[in-house]
């Protein structure tokens, strides 16, 4: 099914662990990016982040406390940041373990996308039982990860390329080399699979080719290069040799670009594994700026943090995970300032789904649907200190509740969220339609999905 995908893995394990698998002018914001460089950074929170405890509208705090307090899942105001007003004067609490991200919201460098999820079409509560309105296998981890990373709520599109991979293939020609546009710092993700190469990089790992007992040194390298110049007449072998040759070339280019590259910004241990991934992203961005750089004008990065499947012990889990998220993203933002790239980079979050507003009996919550996400960027890249879309009404069996447990029906689709990011990234309207073929389903006289973050005026 994925025989056309070419996947290149670099890191402590190997570069040689390979698998054969296979809109007009740029937006004004994209045109104004200094130096013409732009990058998207996806942070995926695996397991289903309970965003109901991540950010809470001050106006709905009493309803939140009433529903979640039944089994002690409600956070008291002492465990939250002070309310921070958006540009319209509405207050929002952030989880108390995320003070730095709350500060970015207050400074206009973070926006919130509320109640987003996989959708086939806009859906009302009265339409839940109507065939053709619900995505496949709601509340399933694997299916919802698939739908967030591909924007395919039917799971029928073949091949199943990720929307990041589809976008990367469309901007590859803007780069001055064949070095892949998309890099994963978090394994073989579906988000990055597309029609062009993707690199998987283990943060802090050895960039040399080690797979198949080869290195990029001396005789072994010569033997490998000799093998790669052999014409076999067998198309599959020749294709594999081509992928291996490109792997070697990419590994050399990345090694050269990163030689001697350091950051003054300190990613402390508090930022955890996500911090190490984002540090590697920042190092690659800095390496791209040097004379031995990679020649990239467009890049997409995929990072992740796991542990959000909180059926039990959610408060304890969040007290461990949210400080990592807070430290990693805020430090990355500081690193972008060091590099002079805050206007050039937008970081955004995704997750399987949010979780039920109604808690379990064991200090946890179950799988749900619509979720709230953070988008970090400079003023001019997005309109920060703003909540886009709207929060659901915190009412069990209310207008936004799927089944009486506080599973929110999304009022914005993954397609809209991703399309707005791709519009900032410089994709034209026809290209965006290629990446998100179902986007027109969410267009009506009052709503332009490309205006999700207020980029179109």
Buried (B, 14 or more C-beta within 10 A) or exposed (E): EBEEBBBBBBBEBBBBBBBBBBBEEBBEBBEEBEEEBBBBBBBBBBBBBBBBBBBBBBEBBEBBBEBBEEBEBBBEBEBBBEBBEBEEEBBBBBBBBBBBBBBBBBEBBBBBBBBBBBBBEBBEBEBEEEEEBBBBBBBBBEBBBBBBBBBBBEBEEEBBBBBBBBBBBBBBEBBEEBBBBBBBBBEBBBBBBBBBBBBBBBBEBBBBBBBEEBBBEEEBBEEBEEEBEEEEEEEEEBBBBEBBBBBBBBBBBBBBBBEEBEBEBEBEEEBBBBBBBBBBBBBBBBBBBBEBBBEBBBBBBBBBBEBBBBBEEBBEBBBEBBBBBBBBBBBBBBBBEEBEBBBBBBBBBBBBBBBBBBBBEEBBBBBBBBBBBBBBBBEEBBBBBBBBBEBBEBBBEBEBBBBEBBBBBBBBBBBBBBBBBBBBBBBBEEBBBBBBBBBEBBEEEEEBBBBBBEBEE
